């Protein structure tokens, strides 16, 4: 219910966004008609069509995108005909072909039985063309749709968002209708108002045909609702569940039954495992994904527990639940499992079936399951490794396993898997794609449209910017021309960036600088002292590891070749 309310409020705020401008002429073209038979059916058709198209775009493949493009082309033709018939009655009479006559009826038949249906048809055309700016709330909905797949809930949330937009447009339409009626009565300007609306409709069609609705208008800061939307999200987002704290040896509570593992889309290092086959064993389920820095830093402990207790009744299952699309590719996961030396069973959870079964929300997340199949404890995020190992030992003892090895696992990991600095002031995880982006200082971001960005001369702490020609998508940004880059004024010992080569798979060379100079001794494991490195695969790259301290630095990376895909920054 809370998410539905957020979706509705996000839609209401859409009317303040510049991306609504191209569809306003289509809405106001019928402002002088009765609202119940014209405005309401049109807005309902727009909301329903947008919800359907957005669902398909979020969960479908290339076929859905191509189908939507054809639908947009047809809608542009229909609405252009509407504009022409509003602009000139002579033109309307001259256009006598059947399809053109349909456009004429859509604009002029207000009293016939088909008026409501023609208004709904205009709403369908408008819904096909409407591309709202993806603020934090819509970004959350689209990300959730991609994560959870096509479902009634997915469509309901998007429909609720569209209903919010329709509500604010309905209010504007009701007010606009009264204004137009007053103008006609006081000025006798009915014909001129009609022509002006026709011209605006044609301007809207031209703007959408030129891509201004998804390009320029996403960067026009007429009314930036992102800050308000983010405050709504921050005020309503639940805090992580408190971690259970138990004295050593104290009974652990039962948190529920272990969910099924049948939803896994594949397995590495093991045949498919079942709950029944695991009875009698203590099980540690580790939710992870291979480009997540927090997962990578906890992985040495998980592997250490596996090595230490695998002969004493412990089974470790790594559930790989992807965060980015490239992490769904089994060959990528197989390579990561091999390179990271993961020897225990790994379940591919590309459909998030196991994730949803555990009602999980975090990477990494550890669930501790006793020999009877009961969840007895959990831990979210990094840290508290000694307490987790105590939990493992306690459950093994309960299950009757004895002669357990003493001491605690101390992996001494290096590189990206080394423990974090513990600096609470370090920069936060930062996504480059627009769906979850924050603290961008390079102006407005063009959604799914190539654009030339210029990094500002000065960045405040925590700010970042693109430089050069990039196309920013919901999940990543793709460099269209060589010698483009990213700048970030960060704080932290380590700086990591999830990167991948272009669609052709060709390596991408890059160079890193800190405060305008080569990193020297502060280079990361994927960079040499002069700052040079190469993107060869889709994974997390450690670009900075400061040898002394973890102070504020100005980081810049310049890609010497085009095609690189940048996903997210993390810091340690």
Backbone torsions as a table, in degrees:
resi	resn	phi	psi	omega
1	UNK	NA	-40.4	179.6
2	UNK	-62.9	-41.2	179.3
3	UNK	-67.2	-34.9	176.5
4	UNK	-64.0	-41.0	178.2
5	UNK	-63.7	-43.7	177.9
6	UNK	-61.2	-42.7	179.5
7	UNK	-61.2	-42.9	-180.0
8	UNK	-64.3	-45.7	179.8
9	UNK	-63.7	-38.3	176.7
10	UNK	-60.8	-40.0	177.1
11	UNK	-65.6	-41.0	178.6
12	UNK	-59.1	-40.8	-178.4
13	UNK	-69.8	-15.1	-177.1
14	UNK	-59.5	-29.2	-177.1
15	UNK	-64.9	-20.2	176.6
16	UNK	-83.6	-7.0	-176.9
17	UNK	-86.4	142.1	177.3
18	UNK	-63.2	-20.3	-179.0
19	UNK	-69.3	-12.9	179.1
20	UNK	-81.8	-15.9	-173.5
21	UNK	-56.6	-44.7	-176.9
22	UNK	-63.1	-25.5	-178.2
23	UNK	-93.8	-10.7	180.0
24	UNK	-59.5	-41.8	178.5
25	UNK	-59.2	-36.2	179.8
26	UNK	-66.3	-36.1	179.5
27	UNK	-70.0	-45.9	-175.6
28	UNK	-79.3	-9.3	179.1
29	UNK	-61.6	-21.7	-180.0
30	UNK	-119.0	26.2	-177.8
31	UNK	-67.9	-21.2	-179.2
32	UNK	-89.0	4.0	-178.9
33	UNK	-100.2	161.7	177.2
34	UNK	-56.9	131.4	-173.3
35	UNK	-64.0	-41.9	-174.3
36	UNK	-63.6	-32.1	-176.6
37	UNK	-101.2	-6.4	-176.8
38	UNK	-129.1	-64.6	-177.2
39	UNK	-63.3	-44.8	-177.2
40	UNK	-64.9	-49.6	177.9
41	UNK	-60.7	-36.2	-179.8
42	UNK	-64.7	-44.7	-178.8
43	UNK	-68.6	-35.7	175.9
44	UNK	-64.2	-43.6	177.2
45	UNK	-62.2	-39.1	178.2
46	UNK	-64.3	-45.8	-177.9
47	UNK	-64.8	-46.2	-178.6
48	UNK	-63.7	-42.5	-178.9
49	UNK	-66.7	-43.0	179.0
50	UNK	-61.4	-43.6	-179.6
51	UNK	-60.4	-42.4	179.8
52	UNK	-66.2	-47.8	-178.1
53	UNK	-64.6	-42.4	-179.7
54	UNK	-65.2	-37.5	177.1
55	UNK	-62.6	-47.2	179.9
56	UNK	-63.4	-39.8	-179.1
57	UNK	-66.1	-35.1	-176.8
58	UNK	-76.5	-35.8	-173.2
59	UNK	-113.2	-12.6	-176.2
60	UNK	-88.3	180.0	178.9
61	UNK	-102.0	-157.4	-178.5
62	UNK	-61.7	-29.1	-179.7
63	UNK	-61.4	-37.2	-179.1
64	UNK	-66.9	-38.4	179.9
65	UNK	-66.8	-43.0	179.6
66	UNK	-65.5	-40.8	179.3
67	UNK	-62.1	-40.4	179.1
68	UNK	-65.9	-35.3	177.9
69	UNK	-63.5	-41.7	177.1
70	UNK	-63.6	-42.6	178.9
71	UNK	-62.2	-39.9	178.0
72	UNK	-63.2	-39.6	-179.9
73	UNK	-63.2	-43.5	178.4
74	UNK	-64.1	-43.0	-179.5
75	UNK	-62.2	-38.7	177.9
76	UNK	-61.1	-41.2	179.5
77	UNK	-63.6	-47.9	-179.1
78	UNK	-58.8	-46.1	-176.6
79	UNK	-73.7	-29.1	173.8
80	UNK	-64.9	-39.9	176.4
81	UNK	-63.5	-39.1	175.2
82	UNK	-58.0	-46.2	179.7
83	UNK	-61.2	-40.8	-180.0
84	UNK	-65.2	-40.8	-179.3
85	UNK	-69.8	-29.1	174.2
86	UNK	-73.3	-33.4	-174.6
87	UNK	-71.7	-36.4	-174.6
88	UNK	-152.2	124.6	175.5
89	UNK	-68.2	-31.4	177.5
90	UNK	-64.3	-42.7	177.5
91	UNK	-63.1	-40.6	179.3
92	UNK	-60.9	-39.7	179.0
93	UNK	-71.4	-32.3	-178.4
94	UNK	-71.7	-33.2	180.0
95	UNK	-80.2	95.8	-172.3
96	UNK	-110.8	-4.2	179.2
97	UNK	-66.9	155.7	-173.6
98	UNK	-54.0	-46.1	-177.1
99	UNK	-66.2	-37.1	178.9
100	UNK	-69.2	-38.2	177.8
101	UNK	-60.3	-35.1	176.0
102	UNK	-60.5	-43.6	177.4
103	UNK	-62.5	-38.4	178.1
104	UNK	-62.8	-44.5	-179.9
105	UNK	-66.0	-36.7	178.9
106	UNK	-60.6	-30.5	-175.6
107	UNK	-94.8	-22.7	-169.4
108	UNK	-119.0	-19.3	-175.3
109	UNK	-85.5	87.7	-177.4
110	UNK	-95.2	-21.3	-174.5
111	UNK	-106.8	-7.0	-177.5
112	UNK	-79.4	167.6	179.8
113	UNK	-64.3	-27.6	-177.5
114	UNK	-84.4	2.7	-175.2
115	UNK	-59.9	-47.1	-179.0
116	UNK	-62.3	-39.4	179.6
117	UNK	-68.7	-37.3	177.9
118	UNK	-67.4	-35.8	176.0
119	UNK	-64.5	-41.5	176.9
120	UNK	-62.8	-36.9	176.8
121	UNK	-62.2	-40.6	175.5
122	UNK	-64.0	-35.9	177.5
123	UNK	-64.7	-39.7	176.4
124	UNK	-60.5	-45.3	178.8
125	UNK	-61.7	-41.1	179.4
126	UNK	-66.1	-39.4	178.7
127	UNK	-62.9	-34.7	177.7
128	UNK	-67.0	-29.0	-175.0
129	UNK	-94.1	-21.5	-172.8
130	UNK	-70.8	121.6	177.5
131	UNK	-125.8	83.4	-176.4
132	UNK	-65.8	148.8	174.7
133	UNK	-61.8	131.4	-176.8
134	UNK	-85.5	88.4	173.3
135	UNK	-75.0	-174.7	-176.8
136	UNK	-56.2	-37.6	-176.1
137	UNK	-72.6	-48.6	178.2
138	UNK	-64.2	-36.5	176.1
139	UNK	-59.8	-40.5	177.1
140	UNK	-63.0	-42.2	-179.0
141	UNK	-65.9	-44.0	-178.6
142	UNK	-67.8	-38.9	176.8
143	UNK	-64.0	-42.0	177.6
144	UNK	-64.0	-36.5	177.9
145	UNK	-64.0	-44.1	179.1
146	UNK	-65.7	-34.4	-178.1
147	UNK	-73.0	-43.0	-172.4
148	UNK	-96.0	-11.9	179.0
149	UNK	80.8	178.8	-179.2
150	UNK	-66.9	128.7	179.3
151	UNK	-161.3	167.8	176.3
152	UNK	-61.4	-38.5	-179.2
153	UNK	-64.3	-42.5	179.1
154	UNK	-58.1	-51.5	-178.8
155	UNK	-66.0	-37.1	179.7
156	UNK	-62.7	-42.0	179.5
157	UNK	-64.9	-43.8	179.1
158	UNK	-68.3	-35.5	176.6
159	UNK	-66.6	-38.3	177.5
160	UNK	-64.4	-41.0	175.5
161	UNK	-59.4	-47.5	179.8
162	UNK	-64.6	-34.8	177.8
163	UNK	-64.7	-37.0	175.7
164	UNK	-62.2	-43.7	177.2
165	UNK	-64.2	-40.6	179.7
166	UNK	-64.2	-34.5	178.8
167	UNK	-62.9	-48.6	-179.6
168	UNK	-67.6	-35.5	175.9
169	UNK	-67.2	-35.8	178.3
170	UNK	-62.9	-42.5	177.2
171	UNK	-62.1	-43.2	178.2
172	UNK	-63.8	-37.4	-178.9
173	UNK	-68.2	-41.1	178.5
174	UNK	-63.4	-43.1	178.0
175	UNK	-66.4	-43.5	179.8
176	UNK	-62.0	-37.8	178.9
177	UNK	-62.0	-40.0	178.4
178	UNK	-67.2	-38.4	178.8
179	UNK	-64.5	-44.7	-179.9
180	UNK	-64.6	-40.8	179.1
181	UNK	-62.9	-40.3	178.6
182	UNK	-64.1	-41.2	179.1
183	UNK	-62.3	-40.2	-179.2
184	UNK	-65.5	-41.2	-177.2
185	UNK	-72.0	-42.6	-172.8
186	UNK	-84.1	-29.3	-174.5
187	UNK	-115.3	-9.1	-174.9
188	UNK	62.0	36.6	-170.8
189	UNK	-104.8	23.0	-175.6
190	UNK	-56.0	-46.2	-178.0
191	UNK	-66.7	-39.2	179.2
192	UNK	-68.0	-38.1	176.6
193	UNK	-62.4	-42.7	179.1
194	UNK	-60.1	-44.8	-179.9
195	UNK	-66.2	-39.9	179.4
196	UNK	-62.5	-40.8	177.5
197	UNK	-65.0	-39.7	176.9
198	UNK	-60.0	-42.5	178.0
199	UNK	-63.7	-42.1	179.5
200	UNK	-64.5	-37.5	177.2
201	UNK	-61.3	-44.3	179.6
202	UNK	-65.7	-37.4	176.4
203	UNK	-63.3	-41.8	177.7
204	UNK	-62.5	-41.7	177.2
205	UNK	-60.9	-45.0	-179.8
206	UNK	-63.7	-40.6	-179.2
207	UNK	-62.0	-43.1	-179.8
208	UNK	-70.6	-39.9	179.7
209	UNK	-62.2	-32.4	179.4
210	UNK	-85.5	-2.0	177.9
211	UNK	80.2	15.3	-178.4
212	UNK	-67.7	-26.2	-178.5
213	UNK	-68.6	-28.2	178.6
214	UNK	-108.9	1.3	-179.0
215	UNK	-117.1	-92.6	-173.6
216	UNK	-58.3	-45.9	-173.6
217	UNK	-66.1	-22.2	176.2
218	UNK	-72.0	-13.2	-179.7
219	UNK	-106.9	-3.5	-179.9
220	UNK	-83.1	114.5	-174.4
221	UNK	-86.7	56.1	177.2
222	UNK	-67.2	-41.2	179.0
223	UNK	-157.5	96.7	-177.5
224	UNK	-82.2	108.9	-178.7
225	UNK	-89.6	-1.8	-175.1
226	UNK	-58.4	-41.6	-179.1
227	UNK	-62.7	-44.5	178.9
228	UNK	-65.1	-42.2	178.7
229	UNK	-62.2	-41.6	-179.1
230	UNK	-64.4	-36.8	177.4
231	UNK	-64.6	-38.7	176.8
232	UNK	-62.1	-43.8	179.5
233	UNK	-64.2	-44.8	-178.4
234	UNK	-63.5	-34.6	-177.4
235	UNK	-73.4	-24.5	-174.1
236	UNK	-110.9	-14.3	-177.1
237	UNK	-69.6	127.5	-179.6
238	UNK	-68.6	144.3	176.2
239	UNK	-74.2	154.4	176.7
240	UNK	-55.5	144.7	-179.9
241	UNK	-60.3	139.5	-180.0
242	UNK	-62.6	142.5	-179.8
243	UNK	-76.6	136.9	176.9
244	UNK	-68.4	137.2	178.3
245	UNK	-117.9	122.8	-177.1
246	UNK	-130.1	137.1	172.0
247	UNK	-68.2	146.6	-179.3
248	UNK	-56.7	126.2	179.6
249	UNK	91.1	-15.4	178.8
250	UNK	-70.1	145.7	-179.3
251	UNK	-58.5	138.0	177.0
252	UNK	-92.0	135.8	-178.9
253	UNK	-71.0	161.7	173.8
254	UNK	-91.2	120.9	-178.3
255	UNK	-98.6	-4.6	179.6
256	UNK	141.7	175.2	177.2
257	UNK	-80.8	148.4	173.9
258	UNK	-66.1	124.1	178.6
259	UNK	-68.5	167.6	-179.4
260	UNK	-69.4	150.7	174.8
261	UNK	-104.1	7.7	-173.2
262	UNK	-66.9	-19.1	-178.1
263	UNK	-78.3	-2.2	179.9
264	UNK	-60.7	139.0	179.5
265	UNK	-90.7	-1.8	178.0
266	UNK	175.0	167.6	-179.7
267	UNK	-137.3	146.4	170.8
268	UNK	-120.1	146.6	175.7
269	UNK	66.9	10.3	-177.3
270	UNK	-171.4	151.1	166.1
271	UNK	-69.4	166.5	179.1
272	UNK	-55.4	133.6	179.3
273	UNK	-100.8	150.9	179.1
274	UNK	-126.3	162.0	178.0
275	UNK	-63.0	-38.3	-178.1
276	UNK	-64.7	-40.8	-178.9
277	UNK	-68.9	-20.4	-177.0
278	UNK	-91.9	-5.9	179.2
279	UNK	-59.8	137.1	-176.7
280	UNK	94.7	-12.0	177.7
281	UNK	-109.4	150.4	169.1
282	UNK	-87.3	131.7	-172.5
283	UNK	-119.7	132.4	170.3
284	UNK	-110.1	117.7	176.6
285	UNK	-101.9	120.5	-177.0
286	UNK	-113.9	110.3	174.1
287	UNK	-82.7	124.9	-176.0
288	UNK	-151.6	169.1	170.0
289	UNK	-149.4	145.0	-161.2
290	UNK	-75.0	-11.7	176.8
291	UNK	-102.4	6.0	-179.3
292	UNK	-87.1	118.6	-175.9
293	UNK	-63.6	-37.5	179.6
294	UNK	-65.8	-38.0	176.3
295	UNK	-64.9	-43.3	-178.6
296	UNK	-63.2	-36.2	-178.3
297	UNK	-75.9	-25.5	177.2
298	UNK	-87.8	-17.4	-175.6
299	UNK	-58.6	-42.0	179.0
300	UNK	-58.9	-33.3	178.0
301	UNK	-71.2	-42.5	178.9
302	UNK	-61.0	-44.4	179.6
303	UNK	-66.4	-36.7	177.8
304	UNK	-64.1	-41.7	177.5
305	UNK	-64.5	-39.7	178.3
306	UNK	-60.2	-49.5	-179.2
307	UNK	-62.1	-36.9	-173.4
308	UNK	-77.9	-35.0	-171.0
309	UNK	-119.2	5.5	-176.7
310	UNK	-65.0	-27.4	177.6
311	UNK	-91.9	8.2	-178.2
312	UNK	-125.1	23.1	172.4
313	UNK	103.4	3.1	-179.2
314	UNK	-97.0	133.5	171.1
315	UNK	-116.7	127.0	176.9
316	UNK	-106.4	131.2	176.4
317	UNK	-123.6	117.1	174.3
318	UNK	-89.3	117.5	177.3
319	UNK	-97.7	107.7	-177.4
320	UNK	-87.1	101.9	179.5
321	UNK	-106.8	110.8	-170.5
322	UNK	-69.8	143.9	173.1
323	UNK	-96.8	-39.9	179.3
324	UNK	-110.0	159.2	-175.3
325	UNK	-59.7	-38.5	-176.5
326	UNK	-67.2	-19.3	178.7
327	UNK	-79.8	-3.8	174.7
328	UNK	-84.4	-13.9	-177.0
329	UNK	-74.6	115.7	-176.5
330	UNK	-55.7	-37.0	-179.1
331	UNK	-65.4	-34.9	177.1
332	UNK	-65.7	-42.4	180.0
333	UNK	-66.7	-41.0	179.5
334	UNK	-59.9	-41.9	179.5
335	UNK	-65.7	-41.1	179.7
336	UNK	-64.9	-42.0	178.2
337	UNK	-58.8	-41.9	-179.9
338	UNK	-68.2	-47.8	-177.1
339	UNK	-66.4	-33.2	-178.9
340	UNK	-85.4	-4.9	177.6
341	UNK	70.2	30.1	179.8
342	UNK	-77.6	116.5	-175.8
343	UNK	-104.9	-9.7	-178.7
344	UNK	-90.2	168.8	-178.5
345	UNK	-60.5	137.8	177.4
346	UNK	-125.8	122.7	177.8
347	UNK	-98.2	128.8	173.6
348	UNK	-79.4	124.8	-177.9
349	UNK	-118.0	51.7	-175.5
350	UNK	-62.6	-25.8	178.4
351	UNK	-94.8	3.4	178.2
352	UNK	59.3	26.0	-179.7
353	UNK	-68.7	-44.5	179.1
354	UNK	-69.6	-41.4	176.7
355	UNK	-52.2	-49.1	-178.4
356	UNK	-71.1	-33.5	177.4
357	UNK	-61.0	-38.7	177.1
358	UNK	-83.7	-5.5	-174.4
359	UNK	54.5	42.6	-175.9
360	UNK	-82.1	155.5	179.2
361	UNK	-137.4	3.0	-168.2
362	UNK	-134.8	152.1	166.6
363	UNK	-120.1	130.0	-17.8
364	UNK	-77.6	162.7	174.5
365	UNK	-140.7	133.2	-179.0
366	UNK	-116.2	128.3	177.0
367	UNK	-118.6	129.4	-175.4
368	UNK	-106.6	121.2	-170.9
369	UNK	-121.4	132.6	-175.6
370	UNK	-83.6	179.6	-174.4
371	UNK	-68.6	-13.0	178.3
372	UNK	-96.1	3.2	179.2
373	UNK	85.2	18.1	-179.9
374	UNK	-100.6	134.9	173.1
375	UNK	-73.7	123.0	-175.0
376	UNK	-111.7	-18.4	179.9
377	UNK	-164.5	164.8	177.1
378	UNK	-149.4	161.3	174.1
379	UNK	-149.3	133.0	-179.8
380	UNK	-110.6	133.7	176.6
381	UNK	86.2	-169.2	179.6
382	UNK	-82.8	171.8	170.4
383	UNK	88.7	178.9	-179.4
384	UNK	54.1	39.3	-175.3
385	UNK	-69.1	-36.2	179.5
386	UNK	-64.8	-42.6	178.7
387	UNK	-63.1	-39.6	178.1
388	UNK	-63.5	-40.5	179.3
389	UNK	-68.3	-34.5	174.4
390	UNK	-61.0	-39.3	178.7
391	UNK	-63.4	-43.3	177.7
392	UNK	-59.4	-47.1	-177.8
393	UNK	-64.0	-40.0	-178.7
394	UNK	-65.3	-42.3	179.9
395	UNK	-69.1	-35.2	176.7
396	UNK	-65.9	-40.2	178.4
397	UNK	-64.2	-43.1	177.6
398	UNK	-58.4	-37.2	-177.4
399	UNK	-77.5	-3.5	176.4
400	UNK	95.3	9.5	178.4
401	UNK	-85.7	132.6	-179.1
402	UNK	-120.6	-176.7	180.0
403	UNK	53.6	45.7	-179.3
404	UNK	-74.9	141.3	177.7
405	UNK	-60.0	145.9	-179.9
406	UNK	-89.1	179.0	177.7
407	UNK	74.6	-177.7	-179.4
408	UNK	-119.6	149.7	177.6
409	UNK	-65.2	128.3	176.5
410	UNK	-128.9	86.9	-169.2
411	UNK	-69.5	-28.3	-177.9
412	UNK	59.1	41.7	-176.4
413	UNK	-68.0	155.6	179.5
414	UNK	-123.2	171.6	177.8
415	UNK	66.3	-142.0	-176.9
416	UNK	-66.1	-21.7	-178.0
417	UNK	-87.2	-3.2	177.8
418	UNK	-66.5	151.3	-179.2
419	UNK	-59.3	149.6	179.3
420	UNK	-66.8	168.9	-177.2
421	UNK	-75.2	-20.7	-176.9
422	UNK	80.8	8.2	-179.2
423	UNK	-76.4	111.4	-180.0
424	UNK	-70.5	-13.9	-179.0
425	UNK	-94.6	3.5	-177.9
426	UNK	-66.6	157.1	-178.5
427	UNK	-62.1	149.3	-178.1
428	UNK	-81.6	163.6	172.3
429	UNK	-56.3	133.5	-173.1
430	UNK	-131.5	123.0	179.6
431	UNK	-91.9	140.9	-178.9
432	UNK	-87.5	-34.5	177.4
433	UNK	-66.4	150.8	-172.0
434	UNK	-70.6	-19.5	-176.7
435	UNK	-61.8	-34.9	-177.4
436	UNK	-131.2	22.3	-176.7
437	UNK	-73.0	150.1	176.3
438	UNK	-152.4	154.4	174.0
439	UNK	65.1	28.4	177.6
440	UNK	-79.3	131.8	-174.0
441	UNK	-113.3	12.6	-176.7
442	UNK	-102.7	30.6	-178.3
443	UNK	86.8	-164.0	179.5
444	UNK	-76.3	148.2	-178.5
445	UNK	-97.1	130.4	175.2
446	UNK	-80.8	124.2	-177.6
447	UNK	-83.1	119.1	175.2
448	UNK	57.1	31.6	-176.8
449	UNK	-138.4	131.4	178.6
450	UNK	-62.5	137.4	-177.8
451	UNK	-154.8	148.6	177.8
452	UNK	-90.9	115.9	179.6
453	UNK	-103.4	149.9	176.4
454	UNK	-131.5	119.0	179.7
455	UNK	-67.1	135.0	178.6
456	UNK	-64.6	156.0	-178.3
457	UNK	-63.1	-30.9	-177.7
458	UNK	-127.9	131.7	174.7
459	UNK	-114.5	135.3	174.8
460	UNK	-79.2	160.4	178.2
461	UNK	-54.5	131.8	179.5
462	UNK	88.1	-5.5	179.6
463	UNK	-94.2	154.4	178.4
464	UNK	-145.0	166.1	-179.1
465	UNK	-157.3	154.1	169.9
466	UNK	-88.0	159.0	176.8
467	UNK	-143.5	126.7	-177.7
468	UNK	104.9	-168.4	-176.2
469	UNK	-93.8	115.3	-177.3
470	UNK	-129.4	153.5	166.9
471	UNK	-115.3	115.3	-176.1
472	UNK	-96.0	122.8	176.9
473	UNK	-105.8	176.3	-178.4
474	UNK	-59.9	-35.6	-173.5
475	UNK	-103.2	-24.9	-174.5
476	UNK	-154.4	177.7	172.9
477	UNK	-125.3	136.3	-177.2
478	UNK	-113.8	129.4	179.6
479	UNK	-81.5	124.0	-176.2
480	UNK	-90.8	-23.4	-179.6
481	UNK	-134.4	149.3	178.6
482	UNK	-62.1	157.8	175.9
483	UNK	70.2	20.5	168.8
484	UNK	-89.3	165.5	-176.7
485	UNK	-159.1	-171.9	178.6
486	UNK	-136.4	137.5	176.0
487	UNK	-118.6	144.0	-178.8
488	UNK	-149.9	123.8	172.0
489	UNK	-91.7	103.2	-170.1
490	UNK	-117.5	166.7	170.8
491	UNK	-129.3	132.1	179.0
492	UNK	154.3	160.4	176.2
493	UNK	-72.5	-42.2	-176.0
494	UNK	-117.6	147.4	170.0
495	UNK	-127.6	125.0	177.2
496	UNK	-120.0	151.4	177.1
497	UNK	-140.9	126.6	176.0
498	UNK	-79.3	121.2	-175.0
499	UNK	-133.6	159.6	173.3
500	UNK	-151.3	153.4	176.4
501	UNK	-70.7	175.1	-179.2
502	UNK	-70.9	-177.3	-177.7
503	UNK	-61.2	-27.6	-179.4
504	UNK	-81.4	-7.5	177.8
505	UNK	77.7	3.3	-179.0
506	UNK	-70.0	139.7	177.9
507	UNK	-58.8	148.9	179.4
508	UNK	-121.2	119.2	178.6
509	UNK	-81.0	149.2	177.7
510	UNK	-147.9	165.7	174.1
511	UNK	-136.8	137.2	-178.8
512	UNK	-109.2	140.2	171.3
513	UNK	-129.6	153.3	173.6
514	UNK	-122.3	120.5	-176.9
515	UNK	54.3	35.4	176.0
516	UNK	83.3	3.9	-177.2
517	UNK	-126.1	160.3	174.0
518	UNK	-57.4	147.6	-175.0
519	UNK	-68.9	-23.2	-179.7
520	UNK	58.1	-127.7	-177.6
521	UNK	-68.7	-11.7	-178.7
522	UNK	-93.4	13.9	-179.9
523	UNK	-74.1	151.0	177.0
524	UNK	-83.8	178.5	-175.3
525	UNK	-68.9	-18.5	-179.9
526	UNK	-102.6	14.7	-178.2
527	UNK	-137.8	144.5	174.6
528	UNK	-88.7	178.4	-175.1
529	UNK	-62.8	-26.0	177.6
530	UNK	-85.0	-3.0	176.3
531	UNK	94.5	4.7	-176.1
532	UNK	-90.4	146.1	176.5
533	UNK	-162.6	178.6	-177.1
534	UNK	-140.9	133.4	173.6
535	UNK	-87.0	115.4	-176.8
536	UNK	-116.9	-18.7	-178.4
537	UNK	-152.4	167.8	-179.5
538	UNK	-86.5	108.7	-178.8
539	UNK	-168.5	-177.8	175.7
540	UNK	-85.1	131.8	179.2
541	UNK	-112.8	129.3	174.2
542	UNK	-88.1	114.9	-173.6
543	UNK	-105.2	-25.6	-179.6
544	UNK	-136.5	134.5	169.6
545	UNK	-140.5	96.6	-176.3
546	UNK	-70.1	129.8	-177.5
547	UNK	-75.2	-33.9	-177.8
548	UNK	-128.3	111.8	175.3
549	UNK	82.1	-176.9	-176.6
550	UNK	-147.4	39.8	-174.6
551	UNK	-75.7	-178.4	-177.3
552	UNK	-75.3	133.2	179.8
553	UNK	-139.4	156.2	174.5
554	UNK	-99.6	110.6	-178.3
555	UNK	-97.5	136.1	172.6
556	UNK	-136.2	137.7	172.7
557	UNK	-125.5	128.7	179.0
558	UNK	-115.7	125.2	-179.9
559	UNK	-93.9	121.5	-174.4
560	UNK	-80.8	-11.8	178.1
561	UNK	-128.1	154.1	178.6
562	UNK	-81.4	171.0	170.7
563	UNK	98.8	-11.7	-176.7
564	UNK	-62.4	149.6	176.5
565	UNK	-117.3	122.4	-178.8
566	UNK	-109.6	133.0	-173.0
567	UNK	-113.3	-57.5	-171.8
568	UNK	-159.7	144.0	172.4
569	UNK	-95.1	142.3	168.0
570	UNK	-136.7	156.6	-173.0
571	UNK	-133.4	155.1	-179.0
572	UNK	-134.3	NA	NA
